[in-house]
Structures are given as C-alpha cells and as structure tokens.
C-alpha cells in the first residue's frame, strides 16, 4: 500500500477523532445540565445519554489506537 494512501487514512482518522471528541464534550455538557434537573425522567435520559457518549468515544479512540498500532507493526 503506498504511503500516501496510508497518510490520508491516518489524517481522516485523526480528523474524525477530533470531531468526535468535541461532539462528545458538547453532548456530555448538555447531559450534565439535564442531569441536574429535578425531573426523574430527565435524569434517567441523561444517564443513558452519558453512557452512549462514553461508548461512542471509546469506539473512536480504540479505532485510532488500533490503526496506530497497525501502522507501527507493519512499518507503513
């Protein structure tokens, strides 16, 4: 695989990880505000949303780390 293609893929993964991190921070702040409400239904929705954000962020970060590991081991 040419190194130019690999560099483009890595740049795309870095971009997606950056955008997903910013989006996760925004969503966590919105869910944090909803968590402070007195309505039990809103609190439960906020908890569920926080779990979903954490799972999505873990998937993005793990895909980036796997690609970096593959890049290091395959000498691209």
C-alpha atoms as one frame of an Amber mdcrd trajectory, in Angstrom:
protein
   0.000   0.000   0.000   1.500   3.366  -0.950   2.416   5.589   1.948   0.300
   8.436   0.536  -2.876   6.396   0.941  -1.892   5.424   4.461  -1.227   9.053
   5.362  -4.653  10.066   4.021  -6.354   7.331   6.055  -4.491   8.374   9.199
  -5.350  12.028   8.625  -9.026  11.110   8.221  -8.965   9.062  11.430  -7.337
  11.942  13.310  -9.961  14.346  11.967 -12.850  12.061  12.907 -11.400  11.501
  16.383 -11.023  15.252  16.913 -14.576  15.967  15.782 -15.986  13.106  17.860
 -14.120  14.350  20.929 -15.549  17.848  20.517 -19.027  16.452  19.938 -18.707
  14.186  22.981 -17.725  17.158  25.138 -20.730  19.110  23.893 -23.141  16.220
  24.470 -21.704  15.499  27.918 -22.222  19.121  28.927 -25.820  19.017  27.691
 -26.449  15.735  29.526 -24.755  17.154  32.624 -27.170  20.065  32.662 -30.100
  17.677  32.158 -28.762  15.502  34.985 -29.155  18.412  37.412 -32.899  18.664
  36.736 -35.423  17.569  39.323 -37.404  15.501  36.843 -36.530  11.779  37.321
 -37.272  11.033  33.671 -34.768  13.674  32.513 -32.178  12.313  34.946 -32.555
   8.789  33.548 -32.338  10.072  29.959 -29.188  11.991  30.872 -27.596   8.892
  32.422 -28.401   6.833  29.339 -27.034   9.567  27.090 -23.793   9.762  29.066
 -23.315   6.010  28.710 -23.911   6.223  24.958 -21.421   9.073  24.600 -18.808
   7.137  26.559 -19.300   4.042  24.390 -19.059   6.052  21.164 -15.936   7.840
  22.326 -14.354   4.527  23.350 -15.036   3.104  19.879 -13.426   6.126  18.179
 -10.369   6.124  20.405  -9.899   2.369  20.109 -10.094   2.521  16.300  -7.446
   5.237  16.292  -5.167   3.279  18.619  -5.617   0.080  16.583  -4.695   1.923
  13.385  -1.625   3.430  15.034  -0.612   0.004  16.352  -1.006  -1.493  12.879
   0.973   1.359  11.386   3.814   0.780  13.848   3.887  -3.000  13.464   3.507
  -3.075   9.677   6.090  -0.295   9.148   3.970   1.984   6.956
